[in-house]
Amino acid sequence: MISDIDCMRLAMPSGRHEPQRDPGLKRKAWLAVFLGSTLFWVVVALLVWKYWG
């Protein structure tokens, strides 16, 4: 049977093993945030122009 310590060791891995990440993932995420923000503000500007222009 698995002891409590072994169970914790399996549930919480030590800091020696860093998770593998796609190197371009951070850049893609920031690009998506930037494009989403740009699209939002373009829509807001068009609505303002339509109603107050």
N, C-alpha and C positions, 0 to 999 in steps of 0.2 A: 504494500500500500504506500502511496505517496505521502510523505510527511508535509507538515505545514510550510517548512522552510523550502522544500523542493517546489511546492506549489507556488509560493511567492516568487521564487527564482524563475519559474516558467512564465508567470503573469507579468513580472516587471524585469525585463532584461537589463543587464548592466549597461553602462555608458560606453563600453568598449566597442560595441557594434553599432555604428551609425547607420540609420536607415538609408537605403539607396534612393537617390532622387534623380530625376531627369534634369540635366544641367540647364536646359532651356525652359523648364517649367515655370520658374520665377519670372522670367522675361515674358513668357506667354500670358501669365496671370496679370502682370502689370499692364500689358498691352490690352487685354480684355477690359480691365478696369478703366483705362484711359479712353478706349473706344466707346464703352458704355456711357461714360460721363459725357463725352463729346456728343453722342447721339441724343442724350437727355437734354442737354442745353440747346442743341439745334432745334429740337421739338418745342422747347419752351420759347425760344426766340421767334419761331414761326407762329406760334399761337399768339404771342404778344403783338406781333406785326399784323396778324389777321384782325384782332379785336380792337387794337388802338391805332392802327396805321392808317 
